[in-house]
Amino acid sequence: MGKKIRIKQEYWSHRHDFPIEEIWNTENVIAAFIAPRLRAFKDLKKHGYPSEMNSERQWNSAIQRMIDAFEILSSPYTPTDEEDPIVEEGLDLFRKHFRNLWD
């Protein structure tokens, strides 16, 4: 049985550009990719912000809530009941403002 699993994993790695472990943990891998990029974006002096925001400060606050969500999701642990609302709010903001993440 172990040999069959190893063969399947080797076959996987030869067909794709990423290890199967990244597929098993896709949520964590993507979150770990996004969080540092959002941190860098937040640190930029931006040339604007979404029209429903009143200031760059408000925009940075929304970006921070996105960062908080992705940092929680990049952890190997399941979010706690206290973290779930933080994750949901951050993901909602990310979805809503995805096309505003440029400068």
C-alpha positions, -999 to +999 in steps of 0.1 A: +000+000+000+028+025+009+045+018-024+014+026-044+009+059-025+046+069-031+043+060-068+011+082-071+028+111-054+059+108-077+036+107-107+018+138-094+050+157-090+061+149-125+029+162-139+026+195-120+049+223-110+041+221-073+042+194-047+011+175-038+014+188-002+005+222-015-026+208-030-036+191+003-031+225+020-042+249-008-059+273+016-028+277+037-005+280+007-025+307-010-030+326+023+008+325+029+013+339-006-012+367-002-005+380+034+030+394+028+020+410-005-009+427+013+015+439+040+038+454+013+008+470-005-004+485+028+031+501+033+030+518-001+022+555-004-009+550-025-022+574-052-058+567-042-083+545-025-117+530-033-145+555-038-165+543-007-135+550+015-130+584+030-093+583+033-061+563+028-062+556+065-096+539+062-083+520+032-052+509+051-075+497+080-095+476+055-062+462+041-050+453+076-082+434+082-075+414+050-040+408+063-053+395+096-076+371+079-048+357+056-024+354+085-049+333+104-056+312+073-019+307+066-015+290+100-016+251+100-043+253+126-081+256+121-093+291+130-109+293+164-145+304+170-130+339+180-110+340+148-138+330+124-154+365+123-120+381+116-114+356+088-149+361+073-146+399+074-112+399+059-122+376+031-153+396+024-131+428+021-106+410-001-134+398-025-150+433-025-118+452-031-097+427-050-097+449-081-086+479-060-054+462-050-032+482-073-014+515-073 
